[in-house]
Amino acid sequence: MYIKTYLASTLLGLLAFSSCNSDKVPSIKDIETLANYRNQYPAHKADNAFGIKADSTIMAYITDYPKDTLVPQLFYESAIIHHVTLNQPDAALVKFQTVYESFPKHRNAPNALFSSAFILSNTIKDTTRSNRLYRKMVKDYPDNKLTEDAKILLIQGNMTDEEFLNMQIKKREAEQKNAPAN
C-alpha cells in the first residue's frame, strides 16, 4: 500500500511539474496509457494497428492537454508513426511542420524540419519545397548535426547523380591530399 501511495504521489508530482503551464492536469490513467504506447512503440513500429492506436492515444492527449510541455515531443512522435508505420507522408509532414513552426526551440524542431525536407524530396518528389526547407535548416539551425547533410542534399538536388558522385570523389581526394601524413 505504501509503495502504491508513494508511486502515485511521485507520479502526481512529476505530472504537476511537467504540466505546470497547462490549464488541465492529466490523470494518472492518461499518463500511464500514453507511457504504455510510447514505451511499446519501438517493438511494434511495423504493426499498422498498433500505430493507429498509439497515434490516437497521442492525439487524444494533445487534444486534452494542449498546453502540456510534452506536446512538441508528442507531435514529433506522431509524425514518426505516420511516416514509418502508417506510410502516410502527408500526415507526417503536417505534424513535423507543427513541431518546427510552433515549437522552433524544441530539441526535435531541427529533426522535424530535416525530416519534412527529406520526405518532400524522396517520397513526394517535390524538390522545390524540399530545397526551401533544407535552406531553412541551414539558416535556422546552423550548428545542428543535420545541417551538413542539408547542405549536401541542397547541392545534390541541383546535380545529376553522376555529377554529385564526381564532386564527392574530388572532395575526398582533396581532403586526403591535405591531410597530414602519419
N, C-alpha and C positions, 0 to 999 in steps of 0.2 A: 504494500500500500504506500509506504513512504517513497519508494522508488518511482511509482506512478505519479505521485504528487510532485516530487522533485522534477521529474521529466516534464510534466505538464507546466509547472511554473517556469522552468527554464525555457521551454518552447514559447510560452507566452511572452517571456521577457525578450527573447530574440525576435519574436513576431512584432512586438511593440517597437523595438529598436529599428527593425528593417522597414517597418511601415509607418514610421513617425510622421511622414508627410502625407499620409492617406486619411481621407475622411472616414473610411470604414476599415475596421480591423479584421483581417481574415481569421476564420475559425481554425482550430487545430485540425479538424477534419479536412478543410480546404488545403491547408499546408501539407498534411500527410498525403492526400490524393495527388497533389502536384508533385511532391517529392518522389512518390512512388513511380509515376510516369517518367520523371526526369532521370531517375536512377536506373530504370529498366530500359530506357530507350536504346543505349548503345548495343545491347544484346538483341534488340528486336528491330533494328533500323531497316531491315529488308521486309518487315511484316507490315503490309499495307493497312490491315485492320488495326493493328496496334498504333500505327502512325496517326490514323484518323482519330482514335480515342485519345492519344497523347495530345494531339493538336487541339481537340475540342476542350480538353481539360485546361490546357494553357490559355486558350482564348476565353474560356469562361472566367478564369482567374483574372485575366487582364480586364475583362468587362466589369467584373465585380469590384476590382481594386485598381482602378486606373492610375492612381497616384502612388502606388506601391513602388518602392525602389527596385523591385525585381522586374518591372515591366520592360525596360530596354533589353535585358537578357532574355526574357521570355519571348519577345518579338523575334529576337535573333534565333532562338531555338526553334520557334515555329517556322521560320524561313528555311532553316536547315531540313526540318521534317518535310516541308513542301518540296524542296529541291531534291533531296536524297531519297526519301522513302516514297512519297506520293507522286514524284515525277511531274510536278506542277510548277514549271519555271515562272509563269506569270504571277502566281500567288506568292512564290518565294521572293520575286522582285519587289512586290508591294511591301512585304514585311521587312526585307532588307532595307528598302528605302525609308521606311518608318524609323528604323534604327539610326541611319546616318543623317537623316534630316531632322528628326525630332530630338535625338539624343546624340549630337555630334561629339560630345566629350566622353561618351561611354567607351569603355575599353574595347568593345566589339564594333564600334562605328567604322573604323578603317577596314576591318574584315568584311563588314556588310557592304561597304562601298565597292571593295575589290570583287567580292562575290557577285554583286549585281553586274559589274562590268564584264566579268568572266562569263556569266550566263548569257548576257546580251550578245557577246562575241561568239561564243561556242555553241550555244543551244538555239538561240533565237536568230542568230546571224545578222544582227544589227550593229555593224561596226561603227556607224556614225554615233549612235548613242553610247556604245561601249567605250569608244575613244574619248568622248566627252567625260565619262566617269573616270577613266584612267587619268585624264588630265586633272580632274578634280582631286583625285587621290594624291597625285604628285604635289599639287598646290596646298591642299588642306592638311596632309599628313606626311610632310617631307622626311620625317625621321622614322617612319614606320618600316618594319622589315619587308612589307609587301610593296613598298613604293618602288624599289628597284625592279621588281617584277613588272609593275605597271609601266615603268619607263621602257622596259624591253618589249612588252606587248604593244605599246604605242608605236615603237619603231617597226616591229614585225608587221603590224597592221597595214603599214604603207609599203610593204615589200612582198615579193613572191617568196615562197619557202626557200627557194634556191639562193636568192639574194640575201635573205636573213641568215641562212646557214653559212654562206661565204663570209658575211660580216662577223659572225661569231668566231669562225676559224681564224680570221685575220686578227681579231681582238685577242684571242688566246695566244696566238703566235707572238704578238707584240708584248703581252704580259710575260711570257716565258723569256723573251729576249731581254726584257728589262729587269727580270728577277735576278737577285744576287746569286752567284754561283755557290754551291755547297762545298 
